[in-house]
Amino acid sequence: MARIVVGMSGGVDSSVAALLLKRAGHEVIGVFMKNWEEQDENGVCTAEQDWSDVRDVCDVIGIPYYAVNFAQEYRDRVFSYFLSEYAAGRTPNPDVLCNREIKFKAFLDFALKLGADRIATGHFANLRERDGRMELLRGVDSNKDQSYFLYMLTQEPLRRAIFPVGGMTKAQVREMAREAGLPTCDKKDSTGVCFIGERHFKPFLQQFLPARPGEMRTLDGRVVGCHDGLMYYTLGQRRGLGIGGGGDGRRWFVLDKDMAHNVLIVEQGEDHPMLYARTARAEQATWIAGMPPARRFDCTAKFRYRQSDQKVNVEVVDDHVIVRAEEPQRAITPGQSVVFYADAVCLGGAIVTNVLDRGCANVRIR
């Protein structure tokens, strides 16, 4: 029997993770992490409801529980990066950094102080040991697999981790919670920024970064509208541009950001060649095994979470990697993570910094 500390969010996945470990005979302790202290735009502190749900779940399961406040660590290690990336015109994914810095660093350190042998979370992912190294694998439920968000983890935290629901589907998780009488069985899945939750994005970001409205221009320099601030837009975006009719009647899309002149570059048509590229440079690479498979190798990759696997070639060059996709990729976005896979195994990933060949030939829309 091991002492396992479970990171409990107040959601159904972590609730069932704790239930499974308790049923397996382990000594289980539930810990709720409070990492954001402000109310949402409706004056509601969602963390209070989540903490209440954690207490109710732990009472049903019959395990002790604690709350720990990592708000300062979150602001210093995650949210400051989130803001700096938006200020630089990129579109960050704070969830991957939150997993590395909070759930599998600050939380892990806290759990070890409680005498934990392992920590567990409700992530849909799996682990196995092979040749003395831990491998991170996709979750069984392909629609819920969260290995993409865990690629920044290294060997040390993975050796301490357990993902009890990784071999289950979401439907199975909810059914088990329902049968066990857990109050979170039908609770809606959380969305939005990690720990901050669902927000109206513009007013939320305005609290921390000054907005600089400017012009929307086409590639040939024609002014077609005004933007509210470059930080509010991402490559490939269609909604919220506020451009009326005109042109050829097709919808408008964001192609690029001219940070030096505070101009948003837009054009019409979802198949515009400048929305597509095959090659990207990415930095801050993390390899699950501690090293890349080779200096150059073929694998599949996701340039965003919900994307299907894309065939790529990866070249490791000193402090960065060059990723070359077999097919043109739509709206590869600086600031987002490209995550590499060999079948079910997550190899690691990196953060896109530059798109190298926008407008590549032979674009095919499916």
Legacy VTK file of the C-alpha trace (Angstrom):
# vtk DataFile Version 3.0
C-alpha trace
ASCII
DATASET POLYDATA
POINTS 366 float
0.000 0.000 0.000
1.346 3.407 -0.975
0.553 6.869 0.327
-0.790 8.752 -2.700
-1.727 12.418 -2.739
-4.329 13.234 -5.382
-4.570 16.673 -6.943
-8.313 17.273 -6.802
-9.835 20.046 -8.908
-13.468 19.578 -7.960
-14.135 17.849 -11.282
-15.275 14.322 -12.017
-11.946 13.047 -13.395
-9.878 13.719 -10.284
-12.793 12.520 -8.135
-12.743 9.118 -9.858
-8.933 9.034 -9.723
-9.129 9.277 -5.936
-11.923 6.694 -5.803
-9.947 4.164 -7.860
-6.865 4.524 -5.697
-8.886 4.172 -2.487
-10.558 1.026 -3.823
-7.121 -0.360 -4.709
-6.203 -0.200 -1.026
-3.867 2.795 -1.033
-3.686 5.472 1.616
-5.187 8.391 -0.292
-5.107 12.085 0.567
-6.982 14.668 -1.476
-5.430 18.082 -2.036
-7.186 21.032 -3.636
-4.919 23.621 -5.253
-6.142 27.206 -5.152
-4.085 29.093 -7.692
-6.261 32.042 -8.649
-7.810 34.288 -6.014
-9.847 36.794 -8.018
-13.545 36.639 -8.775
-14.838 36.248 -12.304
-16.727 38.995 -14.127
-19.945 37.918 -12.399
-18.425 38.361 -8.953
-18.229 34.610 -8.398
-15.161 32.874 -6.988
-15.376 29.529 -8.768
-12.573 28.171 -6.590
-14.903 28.229 -3.589
-17.444 26.005 -5.338
-14.696 23.659 -6.526
-13.288 23.420 -2.989
-16.757 22.623 -1.671
-17.100 19.857 -4.272
-13.696 18.429 -3.294
-14.739 18.267 0.361
-18.018 16.547 -0.513
-16.283 14.001 -2.765
-13.627 13.194 -0.174
-16.309 12.695 2.457
-18.107 10.197 0.212
-14.898 8.317 -0.592
-13.722 8.485 3.003
-10.336 10.172 2.630
-8.734 13.189 4.348
-8.327 16.386 2.381
-6.370 19.624 2.404
-6.352 22.903 0.503
-3.113 24.574 -0.500
-2.645 28.033 -2.005
-0.218 28.305 -4.904
-1.522 31.663 -6.156
1.854 33.382 -5.888
3.666 30.515 -7.596
1.053 30.553 -10.363
1.439 34.280 -10.952
5.239 34.124 -10.902
5.761 30.956 -12.945
2.753 30.799 -15.279
0.648 33.945 -15.482
3.602 36.306 -15.944
4.663 34.206 -18.939
1.078 34.231 -20.228
1.022 38.044 -20.193
4.492 38.490 -21.690
3.620 36.226 -24.602
0.430 38.142 -25.402
2.326 41.432 -25.123
4.819 40.090 -27.678
2.029 39.232 -30.126
2.117 35.483 -29.597
-0.700 33.151 -28.515
0.481 31.128 -25.498
-0.809 27.876 -24.096
-0.447 28.316 -20.315
-1.814 24.851 -19.512
1.419 23.100 -20.483
3.481 25.398 -18.271
0.945 25.093 -15.449
1.353 21.322 -15.477
5.138 21.557 -15.266
5.420 24.391 -12.750
2.368 23.913 -10.518
0.847 20.435 -10.696
4.102 18.535 -11.108
6.483 20.852 -9.252
4.877 22.984 -6.521
2.190 20.371 -5.846
4.668 17.502 -6.001
6.926 19.254 -3.481
3.937 19.772 -1.161
2.885 16.122 -1.505
6.366 14.901 -0.652
6.257 16.981 2.525
3.079 15.086 3.424
5.076 11.869 3.110
3.615 10.861 -0.255
5.096 8.020 -2.243
3.318 9.141 -5.425
1.020 11.858 -6.702
-2.029 11.334 -8.904
-4.161 13.560 -11.111
-7.233 13.123 -13.272
-5.398 13.521 -16.568
-6.364 11.266 -19.466
-2.877 9.899 -20.133
-0.874 6.778 -19.347
2.619 5.856 -18.209
4.903 2.868 -18.591
8.507 2.122 -17.802
10.726 0.812 -20.577
14.491 0.265 -20.449
14.720 2.174 -17.191
12.902 5.268 -18.484
9.345 6.447 -18.100
7.245 6.841 -21.224
4.232 9.125 -21.489
1.421 7.587 -23.523
-1.859 8.857 -24.879
-5.027 8.267 -22.910
-7.335 5.495 -24.118
-10.101 8.005 -24.884
-8.787 9.739 -28.007
-11.312 12.552 -27.608
-10.044 13.344 -24.114
-6.355 12.443 -24.377
-4.317 15.071 -22.493
-0.775 13.936 -23.228
-0.429 17.104 -25.359
-0.576 19.203 -22.184
1.930 17.011 -20.322
4.827 17.049 -22.786
6.915 19.401 -20.593
7.219 16.772 -17.871
10.554 15.075 -17.393
11.613 11.766 -15.886
11.654 12.818 -12.224
8.012 13.940 -11.891
6.786 11.141 -14.164
8.344 8.539 -11.871
6.228 9.956 -9.052
3.015 10.277 -11.095
-0.061 8.104 -11.537
-2.901 8.749 -13.972
-5.673 6.433 -12.732
-8.307 7.361 -15.362
-5.941 7.149 -18.342
-7.257 3.728 -19.285
-10.896 4.801 -19.183
-13.223 6.733 -21.446
-14.963 9.847 -20.218
-18.284 8.012 -20.307
-16.853 5.278 -18.071
-15.518 7.879 -15.650
-18.913 9.540 -15.312
-20.676 6.202 -14.918
-18.318 5.108 -12.150
-18.803 8.433 -10.376
-22.575 8.089 -10.675
-22.576 4.533 -9.308
-20.395 5.607 -6.383
-22.666 8.539 -5.551
-19.994 11.168 -6.160
-21.567 14.653 -6.341
-19.350 15.608 -9.300
-20.677 12.840 -11.562
-22.554 15.241 -13.849
-20.450 18.349 -13.313
-19.557 20.181 -16.518
-15.942 19.866 -17.671
-13.879 22.950 -16.962
-12.690 25.047 -19.893
-10.774 28.273 -20.308
-7.341 29.192 -19.011
-5.822 26.744 -16.534
-7.076 27.596 -13.010
-8.548 30.929 -14.137
-11.538 29.374 -15.852
-13.975 30.685 -18.423
-13.745 34.427 -18.973
-14.768 37.041 -21.490
-11.284 37.263 -22.927
-10.990 40.931 -23.902
-12.079 42.541 -20.606
-10.048 39.993 -18.662
-6.835 40.696 -20.582
-7.464 44.453 -20.419
-7.051 44.267 -16.655
-3.385 43.398 -17.119
-2.253 44.728 -20.517
-3.026 48.086 -22.151
-4.942 47.764 -25.404
-3.536 49.564 -28.449
-6.169 49.828 -31.194
-4.890 50.079 -34.745
-5.581 49.404 -38.386
-6.521 46.212 -40.175
-4.843 46.069 -43.561
-4.681 43.666 -46.460
-1.370 42.372 -47.775
-1.254 45.195 -50.318
-1.728 47.815 -47.587
-5.413 48.618 -48.031
-7.121 49.616 -44.775
-10.301 47.568 -44.254
-11.060 48.128 -40.582
-9.747 48.752 -37.078
-8.598 46.244 -34.474
-8.976 46.555 -30.690
-5.390 45.502 -29.903
-3.154 42.879 -31.514
-3.145 40.758 -28.347
-6.808 39.885 -28.895
-6.256 38.121 -32.218
-4.631 34.906 -33.352
-3.594 33.543 -36.734
-6.436 32.040 -38.708
-9.088 33.805 -36.628
-12.376 34.588 -38.376
-14.834 35.615 -35.689
-14.836 39.024 -34.068
-13.042 40.952 -36.796
-15.967 43.301 -37.369
-15.197 43.828 -41.038
-18.280 44.495 -43.113
-18.940 43.424 -46.671
-16.820 44.289 -49.626
-14.073 42.608 -51.530
-15.101 39.343 -53.104
-17.735 38.524 -50.475
-15.768 35.813 -48.715
-15.054 35.844 -44.988
-12.038 37.647 -43.575
-9.240 35.888 -41.693
-6.200 37.001 -39.684
-2.983 36.271 -41.594
-0.340 38.013 -39.509
0.514 40.723 -36.976
2.814 43.643 -37.765
3.951 44.390 -34.225
6.266 47.250 -35.246
3.426 49.234 -36.835
0.532 47.853 -34.723
-1.240 46.535 -37.825
-3.364 43.397 -38.124
-2.957 41.749 -41.542
-6.171 40.236 -42.886
-7.352 38.727 -46.165
-10.436 37.006 -47.494
-10.864 33.264 -47.923
-10.189 30.316 -45.622
-7.985 28.842 -48.335
-5.706 31.870 -48.645
-2.161 30.561 -49.269
-0.668 32.772 -46.548
-2.670 30.855 -43.953
-0.665 27.727 -44.775
2.882 26.594 -44.131
4.885 23.396 -43.889
7.902 24.490 -41.864
8.241 26.008 -38.402
11.023 26.784 -35.972
10.337 25.888 -32.342
12.317 26.478 -29.149
12.384 25.347 -25.503
12.176 21.709 -26.558
11.430 19.151 -23.861
12.070 15.444 -24.460
10.297 12.966 -22.191
13.229 10.552 -22.379
15.697 13.332 -21.568
17.005 13.459 -25.128
15.574 13.449 -28.662
15.293 10.120 -30.514
17.919 11.343 -33.008
19.293 14.563 -34.445
16.799 14.108 -37.255
13.778 11.812 -37.236
10.293 11.227 -38.594
7.240 11.122 -36.349
3.771 12.623 -36.103
2.913 15.906 -34.428
0.068 18.103 -33.270
0.444 21.850 -33.795
-2.639 22.380 -31.598
-4.513 20.240 -29.104
-7.547 19.199 -31.133
-5.611 18.566 -34.342
-5.270 15.095 -35.815
-1.758 13.671 -36.056
0.357 15.154 -38.857
3.378 13.464 -40.423
6.503 15.542 -39.816
10.276 15.445 -39.917
12.046 16.965 -36.920
15.580 18.347 -37.075
17.281 19.162 -33.768
19.610 22.143 -34.211
21.399 23.326 -31.056
18.837 25.426 -29.128
15.866 24.875 -31.437
14.137 22.393 -33.704
12.942 22.693 -37.287
9.653 20.916 -37.932
8.781 20.074 -41.535
5.274 18.797 -42.171
4.447 16.488 -45.042
1.214 18.390 -45.750
0.562 22.152 -45.538
-0.616 23.141 -42.069
-3.218 25.818 -41.490
-2.419 28.701 -39.131
0.697 27.419 -37.389
0.762 29.896 -34.519
3.796 31.304 -32.664
3.429 30.728 -28.940
1.582 27.443 -29.347
3.167 24.058 -28.675
4.022 21.477 -31.300
3.989 18.046 -29.640
5.651 14.955 -31.117
4.443 11.349 -31.089
5.623 7.892 -32.086
2.347 5.990 -32.272
0.935 6.087 -28.706
4.123 7.479 -27.138
4.529 11.212 -26.568
8.161 12.039 -27.349
8.088 15.654 -26.176
7.457 19.010 -27.761
8.527 22.612 -28.223
7.069 26.111 -28.536
6.644 27.537 -32.042
8.574 30.789 -32.509
8.580 31.307 -36.275
6.689 30.079 -39.326
9.244 29.785 -42.105
7.374 29.244 -45.368
3.937 30.820 -45.333
2.225 30.649 -48.688
3.786 27.277 -49.494
2.646 25.746 -52.765
0.212 22.900 -53.356
-2.256 23.836 -50.630
-5.081 21.312 -50.550
-8.243 21.935 -48.543
-10.037 18.885 -47.260
LINES 1 367
366 0 1 2 3 4 5 6 7 8 9 10 11 12 13 14 15 16 17 18 19 20 21 22 23 24 25 26 27 28 29 30 31 32 33 34 35 36 37 38 39 40 41 42 43 44 45 46 47 48 49 50 51 52 53 54 55 56 57 58 59 60 61 62 63 64 65 66 67 68 69 70 71 72 73 74 75 76 77 78 79 80 81 82 83 84 85 86 87 88 89 90 91 92 93 94 95 96 97 98 99 100 101 102 103 104 105 106 107 108 109 110 111 112 113 114 115 116 117 118 119 120 121 122 123 124 125 126 127 128 129 130 131 132 133 134 135 136 137 138 139 140 141 142 143 144 145 146 147 148 149 150 151 152 153 154 155 156 157 158 159 160 161 162 163 164 165 166 167 168 169 170 171 172 173 174 175 176 177 178 179 180 181 182 183 184 185 186 187 188 189 190 191 192 193 194 195 196 197 198 199 200 201 202 203 204 205 206 207 208 209 210 211 212 213 214 215 216 217 218 219 220 221 222 223 224 225 226 227 228 229 230 231 232 233 234 235 236 237 238 239 240 241 242 243 244 245 246 247 248 249 250 251 252 253 254 255 256 257 258 259 260 261 262 263 264 265 266 267 268 269 270 271 272 273 274 275 276 277 278 279 280 281 282 283 284 285 286 287 288 289 290 291 292 293 294 295 296 297 298 299 300 301 302 303 304 305 306 307 308 309 310 311 312 313 314 315 316 317 318 319 320 321 322 323 324 325 326 327 328 329 330 331 332 333 334 335 336 337 338 339 340 341 342 343 344 345 346 347 348 349 350 351 352 353 354 355 356 357 358 359 360 361 362 363 364 365
